[in-house]
Amino acid sequence: MSYDGQPVPRRGRGPLIAVLAVLAVALLAGVGTLVWLLGAAAPESDGAASGESGSALGAPPSAAVPAVPTAPAPNSTADPRFVKEGQCVRNEGPAEGTPKLLIAECAPSTYEVLRRFDGPTSGEKDAEAKCAGVPGYTNWFFFDSELDTLDFVLCLKRR
């Protein structure tokens, strides 16, 4: 009752529930966006997280690939999907694991791209066959994704 004797109309809980529902949806959207951004910023270890499969740094059967030192290089953040013939890459992956190539300045312990084959690849045997005709190659690298138009093979020469 109010001071003048009139009954005070009772408010329903509908507006409060609506406001709480909107806040809950906004909170969930914010958390989802944060998780997505953190997931996009995380480095990929082998390409499997993005749906990409298979990449290998291979050598002719008689050659072994030693570990490459991981000293930072000025232009080393570029993705190897954009490397061109004549440029160099370096391996940032573990010595016995999946290689992670980054475009780098040509220097000792890098790999010069002698030849690039764009288009579908079926893996290691295909990369070896494509590079077999490239004079002076010491290693190969292939990228095989679900989209064949993104596939490529690099024939490399260790510097």
Sequence and secondary structure as in RCSB ss.txt:
>XXXX:A:sequence
MSYDGQPVPRRGRGPLIAVLAVLAVALLAGVGTLVWLLGAAAPESDGAASGESGSALGAPPSAAVPAVPTAPAPN
STADPRFVKEGQCVRNEGPAEGTPKLLIAECAPSTYEVLRRFDGPTSGEKDAEAKCAGVPGYTNWFFFDSELDTL
DFVLCLKRR
>XXXX:A:secstr
  TTS       SHHHHHHHHHHHHHHHHHHHHHHHHHHHHS  SSSGGGT EEEEEE  TT           TT
TTB GGG  TT EEEE S TTS   EEEE   TT EEEEEEEES   SHHHHHHHHTTSTT  EEEEEE SSGGG
 EEEEEEE 
